Amino acid sequence: MVTLTRIYTRGGDQGQTSLGDGTRVAKHDLRVEAYGTVDEANGVIGLARVHTEGEADAMLARIQNDLFDLGADLCTPESGRKAEGALRIVEAQVERLEREIDTLNGELKPLTSFILPGGSPASAYLHLGRTVARRAERLVTRLAEIEAVNPATIRYLNRVSDHLFVLARHLNDKGAGDVLWVPGGNR
């Protein structure tokens, strides 16, 4: 568990921050960009949750907690001195997302076009969260090209963006309230 007694430390005033193993890196380091973007996706999901309730809200609460796990995973390098015993995303978290996606998607009509972000407030925020999760995924895959990264983090980010998409449709009256793209509709 983390205990925070002091919020500011002045440790980052020169443009550096500490990773989970104590290594100091630039605040614009790719690893920091990756877990910072995961945190950003989590923030957008928090906005969506203001507009959700019931099982949809419970799913998003689990995802938010998982995203903190994922951030902790990325914050502690696999080859670092605290790698052993570090909190890591596990396959069971990915599998839970897949089960939830399958359940939600089973209640939706097939898509006849791409969807424009919108509809209900919750759906609009989930579409925004999906795009931020995709950006996080791109950053993590770039990081994985140069450093060891837990492969489950990439799978989780890939599934979470799919989950947010399907849940957004579900919250748009099971797809009836989706805003569909009309190719060339404004020509």
PELINTA-V211688 format. One record per backbone hydrogen bond with DSSP energy under -0.5 kcal/mol. CO is the residue of the C=O (numbers start at 1). NH is the residue of the N-H. If there is no record, write none. Layout:
CO/NH ; CO/NH
This chain:
2/4 ; 3/5 ; 10/13 ; 12/15 ; 15/27 ; 17/25 ; 19/22 ; 23/19 ; 25/17 ; 26/29 ; 29/33 ; 30/34 ; 31/35 ; 32/36 ; 33/37 ; 34/38 ; 35/39 ; 36/40 ; 37/41 ; 38/42 ; 39/43 ; 40/44 ; 41/45 ; 42/46 ; 43/47 ; 44/48 ; 45/49 ; 46/50 ; 47/50 ; 48/51 ; 49/52 ; 53/56 ; 53/57 ; 54/58 ; 55/59 ; 56/60 ; 57/61 ; 58/62 ; 59/63 ; 60/64 ; 61/65 ; 62/66 ; 63/67 ; 64/68 ; 65/69 ; 66/70 ; 67/71 ; 68/72 ; 69/73 ; 70/74 ; 71/75 ; 72/76 ; 73/76 ; 75/20 ; 75/21 ; 75/77 ; 77/80 ; 80/83 ; 83/86 ; 90/93 ; 90/94 ; 91/95 ; 92/96 ; 93/97 ; 94/98 ; 95/99 ; 96/100 ; 97/101 ; 98/102 ; 99/103 ; 100/104 ; 101/105 ; 102/106 ; 104/107 ; 105/108 ; 114/181 ; 116/179 ; 118/120 ; 120/124 ; 121/125 ; 122/126 ; 123/127 ; 124/128 ; 125/129 ; 126/130 ; 127/131 ; 128/132 ; 129/133 ; 130/134 ; 131/135 ; 132/136 ; 133/137 ; 134/138 ; 135/139 ; 136/140 ; 137/141 ; 138/142 ; 139/143 ; 140/144 ; 141/145 ; 142/145 ; 142/146 ; 143/146 ; 143/147 ; 148/78 ; 150/153 ; 150/154 ; 151/155 ; 152/156 ; 153/157 ; 154/158 ; 155/159 ; 156/160 ; 157/161 ; 158/162 ; 159/163 ; 160/164 ; 161/165 ; 162/166 ; 163/167 ; 164/168 ; 165/169 ; 166/170 ; 167/171 ; 168/172 ; 169/172 ; 169/175 ; 170/174 ; 171/173 ; 172/177 ; 173/176 ; 174/109 ; 175/178 ; 178/180 ; 179/116 ; 181/183 ; 182/185 ; 184/187
